[in-house]
Structures are given as structure tokens and as C-alpha cells.
Amino acid sequence: MENNNEVLLKVDHLCQYFRLGHKDMKAVDDVSFEIRKGETFGLVGESGCGKTTTGRSIIKLYNITSGNVYFKGQRIGAGTRSYKDAITSARIEAKKKIKALKAANGEQAEIEKVKKELACAIAENKELIRLAKIDNKAADRKLVTQIQMIFQDPIASLDPRMTVRDIIAEGLVINGITDKDYINEKVYEILEMVGLVREHADRYPHEFSGGQRQRIGIARAVIMQPEMIIADEPISALDVSIQAQVINLLNDLRERLGLTIMFIAHDLSVVKYFSDRIGVMYFGKMVELADSDELFKNPLHPYTKSLLSAIPLPDPIYEKQRTRIHYNPIAEHDYSVDAPSFREITPGHFVYCNDAEEKNYKQQIK
């Protein structure tokens, strides 16, 4: 990782809810983190924890429910639910205050003051909603294009009716490039960069192995000359021997092209090898975030400890003695009185905890 503290991507209180019947499914719930230019940020957690949804929300495949996403200092994604909820809460609170004042024969001036405060709160949040909608529509497409995604399933993410040439060049065509010779040269250059050959350009996805398909997916992302790549479990569908090749390829591209990478995975051992910092997600929440070495040396959240205990080692003696730690959130936490939040325990090491847990974690580190 290059020594750079410039924040390239900032995710601020991101929420992504999906409507199921009359209820909201909170796929991502109040997640915040930053990714610095030139680093690899690992995002880990079990299937269904919201990792992929976070990545898809960042590149605007979903309209985010609430929170903000900033890239290179510009807001490229903004949700409005929190502002609408604030208006609803303000109305309910004002109604309660007015009812109480009337019951206590309060002065009309006090009631008018409450109404005025409500009107200000509504106007303020409506303005925030208006600005969020403007930023969502006005987000610079060229800026958003500088974030590209490598998808988990190399088969599902490639159109079977398009040649490799057309798949890789599609982004260039969409962005208005019409020079066929330039497009062909770019395609050949990128194919060779990802370990394929020129002759592959006229073939179709079904003619390739899983590892080769993933290389095509990487080529499609890299040809756009992005500053950042979101790699969504790019090796989980591949054989172990091919996994190492793809990770080494991403490492080479990162160094050669100066890429910033958000690496999504559920295998902590792979993430440790590849990432500078790691964020751990559970049930839509970010529960721990720290430098890679620090997270493995001082895991604090019980879920992180559970994930680490599941990593097998090629040592039969160790494996016989290895004890799996099972995470049960109901037994581990009591948030009925003291609500949790995302807190910095030591510099750069954040954990989702309440006051009592924070005190305990600080003692553990000492």
C-alpha cells in the first residue's frame, strides 16, 4: 500500500432496506467506513450479511435508502429515508407537546412556538431531501465510472451472446468511443494484461473455464481505467489453485495501475493476505474495523473471534485441538438498556459496542 492518507471513498451511515410485504428488510443498516487511495480494504462476513449489497449500493446499482456515499470528495449517492423519518418524528413529537400544553391550559404563545419549531424542522429536512435528489441525478457519470465492479459469478455476469471483444469493449462504446481500431488495440492490450491472448477476443464466454471467465470480468473492469475496483467475492466460485492466480493477478494490477480495491469475501485468511484494513459485517452492521494485522492480533468483537476460529490450518496437530467459537448475539450482548454504537477502542480499531463492552475491550487490549 502506498503511504497515502487521502480518502478516496467515504461511506457515511449507509442504509439499504428492501420492502418485503409490510416490513423493511435491513440488508445494510447504518454502515460507515473510509477507503484511502491506494489501499485494499477487505469486507468480510458470512453469506447474507450485506457485503455485496454494500458494494452494489456504492456503485449505484441500488438507490440507497439513507446515508451518503462520497467519491473523491463528491457526493455520488444520497438516501432520503432518514430525512423523511425525521419529519415524521418531529410531527409526532410536536403533536404530543401541543396536546400536553392544551391539557395543562398552556399559553397560546407556547403552542405557537412548538408549531414554529415543527415548521422549521420540516422545512430543513425537505431542503435536505431536495439536495439529495439533485446530487443523485447530477452525480458525474464519468466520476462514477471510475469505480468498477468485478462480480462474484463469472458465468452470470457475462452475456453468453456477446463475444469477449464486445463484452470488454462495452464500457468504451457506452462512453462514446467509436474508433474500432482504438477499441481493438485496447481490448488486445487488456487481454494480455490479465493473462489471456488476442485470439480469445472472438470467442464466447461458454468456451472458457471459470478462471478464464473471471479474467474476462477483470478485463472488462480494468479497460475503463478506474481508480477503484470493488471485487465482489471474485474467487469464491473458483478452484483453490485458480484462486491464488486470480488474487496474484489483482495484486499485480493494483501495483501496475495504482488501483484502490474493496475486496469482498467470506474467507478471512484470504482477506488477511490481500488487505491493508479489514471491516467485519454481521447482519447488516459493521461490527469491527481495524488494520489487517491488528484485527488478527487483537480481535475484540465475539463475531470476529468466531470467524477467526473457523480458519483451518494445514497442521493436523493444531486441527485436532482447534476449538470453534460459536457466536450467539442474544447470549453475548445485552442492549436492552445501554444501546451500542460504532466506537474507536484504540487508534484505527473500531468496534460496535455499548459502554460496558467498550470498557471491557479497552481492558483486553491493555
N, C-alpha and C positions, 0 to 999 in steps of 0.2 A: 504494500500500500504506500502511495506517495504521501509525504508529510504535508497534508493539506487540511486545514480546518474549515474550508469553505463548504457551507451547507448547500448541496445540490437539490435535494428533495426534502421537504418538510411535510409531514402528515400530522395534522392538528385536530385532535378529538374526532377522528373519523368514525362515523356510524353508518352501517349499511344494513337496512332492515328490508325484509321481504314479506309481503302480505300473504298470510295463509288463513283463508276464511275471515274471521273477525279479529284475528290476532296478528301481531308482528313477530316474525322470526328474526331475532337479532344475530345475524351472521357475523357482523363486526360491531363491537359496542365500545365506543369511546377509546379508540386506539390512537396513540401519539408516538411518533419517533422521527428522527432525522437521519439522513444518509449523507455523508460527506463525499465530496468529489474525489474520485479515485479509489474508494474503498469497496470492499464486498461486504454487504450486510446480509447475514443469514436470518431467515424467518422460519422457525420450526414449530412443530406441534402435530398432534395426531390428526387423522383424517376428519374433516368436518369442523375444524377449529376456527376456520375463517381466513387461513393463509392465502389461498387462491383468490378469494373474494376481495381481500385487501389489495392484491396485485391488480386485479381487473378493475377495481374502483379507481386506482391511481391512474391507469391509462384510459379512463373514461369509457370503458365498456359498459359500466353501470352509471346511472345518475345517483350520486351519493345522497344518502338520507339527510345527514347533517355533518358538520365539521368542514374542514378546509384542506386542500392539497395545494402546496406551493412548489413550483419547479423553477429553479434559478431566480427565486425571489418573486415570481409572478404567480398569482392565484389561477390555477387551471381547473380546479374543481371546488364547488361550494354547495353545501346542502342547506335546506331551508327549514327542515322539521324543527330544529331547536328553537328557531325564532317564532314559528307558529305555536309551539308548545308554551313559549314564554308569554305570548299574547293570551292564550287560554288560561294559564295560571294567574296572570295579572287580573283578568276579568273575574275569576273565581274569588281571588283574594279581596278585590275591591267590593264585590257583592257581599262578602262576609262582613267587611268593615262597615259598609253602609247599613246593613241590617242591624249590626250591633249598636251603631250610633243612633239609629231610629228607635231601637228598643230602650236605649238609655236616655231618650229625649235630647240627643246631641244637637248642637247648633248647626244651622244650615251651612254656615261657613266651613265647618269641618267636613261635612258631606261633599261640598263643592271641591274642597281640597283633594279629597280621595278621588273624585271624578277627574280632576285635572291631572293628577298623578297617573291615573289609568290611561287617559288620552295621550300623555307623553310617552308612556311605555309602549302603547300600541303603535304610535307614530314612529318611534325609534326602531322597533322591530320590523315594521313594514318597510322602512328605508333599508334595513339590513337585507331583507328578502329581495327587494328590488335590485340592490347592488350585487347580491349573489347570482341572480338570474342574468344580469348583464355580464358578469365575469364568466359564467358558464357558456354563454353564447359567443362572447368576444375572445375566448381563450385562443391565443395564437396557434393555428393549426401546425405551423412549422415548428413551434416550440414543443407542442405535444408529440409531434413526430420524432423528436429527439429522444423519446422514451419508446423502446421497442420491447416486445414480449416474445419469449420462447415458450411454447405451450407444452403441457405435460405429455399429451398423447400425440406422437408424431404421425400416426395414421389419420386420426380425426382432424388434425389441424392443416392437412394438405389436401387440396382439391384433386380428386382422382382423375378428373377430366382435363387437367392442365398439365402441360409439360413442366419439367423442372425449371426451364428457362423462364416460362411465363409466371410460375409461382414466385421465383426470386425477384423477377423484374417488376412485379405488380405494383410495389410501392413507388418505384420510379415513375411508372406510367401514370398512376393516380396523381402524382405530384407534378404532372405536366411535361415530363421529358419524352420527346418524340423521336430523337435521333437513334435509329435502330443500331447503327454501328457502335455508338457510345454505350447503349444498353447491353449489347452482346459482349463487348470488352469488359464491362463492369461485372456481368454475370460470370464470365470465364475467370476473371481475377478473384472473385469471391469464392467460387467453387474450389479453386486451387488453395485458397487460404484456409478453407475448412476441411481440406483433406480429400476432396473429390477431384475428378478430372473433367476436362472440357466435353468429352464425349457423353457425359451424363446429362448434359443440358437438354437433349432432345428425347430423353426417356420420361416415363410416367412414374408416379410415386410407388405403384404396386410392384415395380421392378427392383425395388431396393430393400435392403434389410432394415430392421428397426433403428440401428445405429446410424446408418446412412441417411435415413429419413430425418432423424434428429439433426444431422449435419445440414440437411437442406433447410430445416426450420431455422437453424442458427444463421445460415447464409442469408435467408430472407430478412432476418432482423438486422444483420450487420451491414447489408448493402445500403441501408438508409443512413449510414454514418451517424448512428445515435451516440449520445453522450452517456445514456444509461440503458441497461438491459434488465428486464425483470424475467428471471429464469424460473418458471413455474414447474418445479419437480422435473427437470429435464432429463433425469437419469432413472427415474423410478420404474419406467416401463422397459428398461434395457437389461441385458445380461450383465453380470458383475464385471467381466473382462472389458465390455464395451463402456461401462460406466466410467472407468478410470480414463479411457481415451477421451470421452466427451468432457470430463472435468479438466483434463490437461489441455484440451483444445480451448475451453473457456478461459483458462488461466493464461494461455499464450495470447489469445485475442485481447484479453484485459490489458496485458503489458504492451502489446504491439499498438493497440488503438487507443489506449488511455481510457478504457471504459470504467464506468461505475456499475456495479452489479448488485441487484437484490436477488438473492438466491433462496428460493422457497423449497423446503424439503421436510421430511419427517425423520430422516436419519441423522442424528446428532453427530455421529462420528465423521460423516462426510462433510457436514457443515463446519465442523471444527477445522478440518484440513483446509477448507476453501475460504473461510470467512474471517474478517477482521473483528467484526462485532456480531453478536447473536441476540435476536429477540425471540422469546418463547411465548407462544399463544396457547390459550386454553379456553374453549367455549366462547370464542369471540372477543376475549380480553387479552391484552398483553400482560403477562404475569411476571416476567423478568426480562431485563435487558442489560447486557454487560459486554465488555471485551471478551473475545473467544477464550483466551487463557484464563481470565478471571472467572468466567462462568463455570469452567470445568474445575478450577481450583476451589472456588467458594460458592457452590450452588446454594441458594438460600430458600427459594420457594419450594414447597414439597412436591409440586408437579415437575419442576426441573430435576429434582433428585430422582423422581420416578423414571423420567426419560433416560437419565444417565445410567440408572441401574439396569436398564434394558439393553445396553450396548454390549454385545458379545465380544470376547477377545479370543484370538487363536492360541489359547493356553488351557489345556484340559484340566489342569490342577485348579487354576483360577475359576474355570467354569463350574466345577463341582461345588466350589464354595460360594459362588456368586449368589447373592440374595436379591430377588426382585422386590423393589419398594412399590407398593400399590397406593395410588393416590385416591383418597376419598374426601372430596371437598366438604361434605357435611360434617365429617368427623374432625377434619383438620382445622376448620375455621368457624368462629362464632362472630358473625357480623350483624347480629340482631340489635346490638346497642351501639357499637363502635363501627362506623362504616369505613370500608377500605378505600384507598386511592393509590395512584402510582407514585411512589416516593423514591428519592435518591438516598440509598443507605450509605454508600461510600462514593467518592467522586466517579461518575460514569457508570455506577452499578445501581439500577433501578429495580424495585420490586413492588408488586401490587399487594398492599397490606394495610392493616389498621395500626393504631397507636401501640397496642400491646405487642403485636408482631414486629413492628419496626424496632422497638426496644430490644426484643429477643434477637433479631437478626444482627443488630449492631454489636450485641454481646458475643454472638457466634463468630463474627469477623475478628474481634479483638483476640 
